[in-house]
């Protein structure tokens, strides 16, 4: 754990303000859920809560099926990190922070299809494969994350089947979040 040197007092209602610098670097937005942990040393730890993390078995199975169906690497991420992948070495993507461009598409609640737009969208730093198709996962009106397949590296534009499979996966996971 890294010390920041910042000290905050708890107010009379039991609240503490998380400094803006920490919220910015950890991408904590207003309304984001936080998990609270304590340990034997008396430390209180706040961790960003990922509702998609609760669907761990579903997400892992879904990316494997998506990978087998398309032959392309498949990824599911929450609003900040990759939480499931198939068809690409896990050490290259798992738990990596997604790039802000993907976050902006999620926040706008729009999908992305390579070739339809002028930009090539990368998933995270250190990964040379671009995103082929990406659709946000929306559950109970909130953006939870995204489903995507990466390009095959040959520059081929995603076909209608790949686009529809990613849309269906995002819709299915969004519906699972509501239950």
N, C-alpha and C positions, 0 to 999 in steps of 0.2 A: 504494500500500500504506500502511496506517495503522499507525503505531508505537503500542505499548501501554505502553511503559515497564516492562514486566515482563521480568525476566531469570531464566532457569532454567539449571541446570547439568545436563550429561549424566552419568548414573551409570556405574558400572563395567561395566554390561551394554549401554551405548549407548542407554539410555532417557531420555526427557525427558517431564516432566509438562506437559500443556497445562492452564493455569489454569482453574479452575471457571467464572470469569466469562466467559472466551472460549468454553468448551464450551457454556455456557448460551446466550449470544447467537448462536452459530453452530449451535445445535441439534445438537451432537455428542454422541452417546450412547455408552455402553459397548458395544463390539463393532462400532461403525460403521467401515467401511473408509475409509482416507484414502489419496489419491494423494500421492506425494512428488516434487516437481520441484526442479531446481536451475537457476540461471541463470549467466551469464558473470560477474556481479558477486559471486558466492560466496553468494548467498542460497539458503536452503532454504525451499521453500514447501509447506505442507500444504494439500490441497484435499479436501473431501468427495467421495468417489467415488460416482457414481450408476450402478449396474448397468444401469438402464433407459436411461441415456445411450448405452450400447453398442448398443442396439436402435434407434438414431435413425431409420433408414429405415422400419422396421416401424411405429414409433409415429406418424410423420408420415402414412404411408399409412393406418393404421388410423383415426386421427381424421378424415381426409378422407372415408373410406368411411362412418364413423359419422355424420358431419355430413350427407352426402348421403342416407343412409338415413332419418334421423330428421327432417331439416330443422332441427335444433337445434345450437347451438354445442357442440362436443365438445372435451374436454380430457383429456390424460394428464399426470400429475405423478408425480415420484418422492416420496420422503418429505418433501421440503422445498419444491420449486419446480415450476412448470409447465414441462414439457419439450416438449410438442407441443400444438397447438391448431388448430382449423378452425372456420370460421363466425363468427369474432369477430376484430376487428383484433388482430394479433399483438402490437403494442406495448402493448395493454391488459393482456395476461396473461403473455407469454413471460418466463421467468426471474423472475417475481414469486414471492415467498414465500407459500406457502399459509397459511391461518389455522389456529390451534391446534385448532379444532373439527373440521376435516377430519383432522388428524393423530390426534385421539383416536378417531375412527371407524376409521381405518386400524389403529391399535394394538389396538383391540378386535376387529378382523377382521370388522366388520359393515358391511353396506351401508346406504345411506340412500336413501329415496324421499320426495320432497316430498309433503306432505299426510298421510303416515302418522304423522308425528311433529309435535309442536307447534312446533318451531323452524324458522325459515327459515335455511338454511345458505348463507353467502357463501363464495366461493372465496378471494378475496384482497382486500386493501385497494384502494379506488379502482374496484372493479368493481361495477356496480349490478345485475347479473344474478345470481340465486340458483342454487344447484345443484338440478337436478331429480332426477337419479339418480346415485349414486356407489357403486362397489364397489371394494374393495381388490385389488391385484395381489399374489398370494402365490405365490412360487416357492421351491422347496426348503424349505418351512416358514417362510420369512421374508417379512415384509411389504416389498414393494419400492416400492409407490406406489399409485396409484388411477386408474381410468377414470371419467369422468363426462360427463354431458350437462347443459347449463344449461337453465333454464326459458325459455319463449318470451316471458315477460313478461306474458302475459294471465292468469296465475293458473291455467291448466289443470294438472291433475294428470297426471303421466306415465302413459302407457298401458303395457299388459303387453309390447308389442313393444319399446318403448324400454328398459324394465327388463331384458328378456331380452338385448337386444343389448349392453347395458353389462356384464351378467354374463358373457356369452360373450367379449367383448373382454378383460375382466380375466382370465378363465380362460386364454385363448389366450396372452396376454402372460406370464402366470405360467409356463405350460408352456415358452414360448420361453426364459425365464430359466434353466430347469433344463437346457437343452441346450447 
